[in-house]
Amino acid sequence: MRKLLLSVLLGIFSLGAHADGFITRLLNHPVPGGVAVVGLPQQTEAPRAQYDGKPVLIIREDGERWIAIVGIDLKTPPGAQQLQLGNGQQITFQVRGKDYEQQHITLRNKSQVNPAPAQLARIQRELDEQLAAYARFSPRQPSNLMLDHPVPGRLSSAFGLRRFFNGEERNPHSGLDFAAAAGTPIKAPAAGEVILTGNYFFNGNTVFVDHGQGLISMFCHLSRIDVKAGDEVARGGVLGAVGATGRATGPHLHWNVSLNGHRVDPAIFIGAFQP
């Protein structure tokens, strides 16, 4: 009887040691535009891993197992994907399918639907700047992975919506919109370094914050910017204020989250993901 009881207890402890931690339960939504949490081989030092040729965020969950937190591009088809480890091994994880709804927007400024040739050079230059910011990978550990809401207010436009401007289809919605009054302070959802600010054709006044290891936030349509590139911001630090600059029909905050260079659903990081 004692041997049987000991066996049962060992089994319980073994299951507990491999149970998903809080971060896995929060973030593991492996869909196009989502996040996959992948368990890694156990070792003393942090493993290294890449996905789609880019380094990924790695943390030690609950002080025990190493996990990779992998951003999945919105165009990724359902099926098997490969995580490449630093030792040459591969780990396979599965991406599930997800359907996204449509959004139809009417803009009075027709150039924001079909820009004039003279505006295209500006748009390309700004795109290159922003892609470089999204591609940044710094060694710092994010201060928190359950992110704070950058502004109070309801979620007004979900991530991944297929968007039609004046009836013409454009890129899917790459972030999360918050309905908030003009002038509402925008706060950093986690600590980080401001790596880019600017006034852009589509995004208006924009701020990029590097939270560490490829986790990047972008905030746009601001009425004003209160920080500059190189500034360190604490969690909750004010970045600027809500506005309607750029391609916007009214005051709101558009918040992007990028992980290993892929735009992913910010709702995942605030516990608001809808399967």
C-alpha positions, 0 to 999 in steps of 0.5 A, a space after each residue: 500500500 505504501 509503495 502504491 501511495 508513493 507511486 501515485 504521489 510521484 505521478 502527481 508531482 510529475 504531472 505538476 512539473 510538466 503542467 502549463 504555466 501562466 505565460 503558456 496559458 495566456 499566450 499560446 494561441 497558435 493561429 495565423 497572426 497568433 503566438 505559439 509557446 514551444 517547450 525547449 530542451 532543459 539546460 542550465 543556460 538559455 537555449 537559442 532558437 529561430 523561426 523563419 530565420 529570425 531569433 525568437 523570445 525565450 524565457 524560463 517559465 515559472 523558474 523551471 522550463 525554457 519556452 520559446 514565444 513565437 510570433 506567427 505571420 498572418 499569412 501562415 497557412 495551417 499546418 506544421 511549422 519548424 523551430 530551429 534550435 541553436 544546436 541544429 535540431 528542430 522542434 515542430 509545432 502546429 498552427 491552427 486555422 482562424 477566420 477573420 471578419 471584414 471591415 469596410 471604411 469610407 475615407 473622404 481623403 481619396 489619396 489615402 486609398 490610392 496615393 498619388 505617384 509623388 507620395 509613393 516615395 515617401 510611403 516606401 521610405 516610411 515603410 522601410 524605417 518601420 520594418 527596420 524597427 520591427 526587425 530589431 532584436 535586443 537582448 533585454 528581457 521584457 519586464 512583463 508579458 501580460 501587457 497593460 492596456 495602453 489606454 482605457 476604453 473599449 476595443 473598437 476594431 479587432 486584429 486581422 480584419 480584412 479591410 476595405 477602404 472605399 470599397 477597395 481591399 487593402 492589407 488586413 488590420 495589423 493591430 488593435 484599436 481602442 476607442 478613446 477621446 482625443 488627448 487621452 494619455 497613452 502609456 507603455 504596456 511594458 518597460 522598454 526603449 523608444 526606438 523610432 518616432 515620426 509623422 507618417 503618411 498612413 500612421 500619423 504621429 507614431 511611436 515604436 517601443 522595444 520591450 526586448 527580444 523581438 517584442 515591439 509595440 507600435 502606437 499610431 495616430 497620436 495627437 502628440 508625441 512625448 518621447 524621443 528615440 533613445 528614451 527609456 520608458 517605464 511600464 506605465 510611462 506616458 508616450 503621447 496622447 490619442 489623436 486622429 493623425 494619418 489615415 484615421 476617421 476619428 480619434 482612437 489608438 491603433 496599437 501593434 504588437 510585433 514578435 520576431 518580426 511578425 505582427 500578432 494580435 495584441 489581444 493575446 497579451 491582454 487576455 482578450 483573445 477571441 478564438 
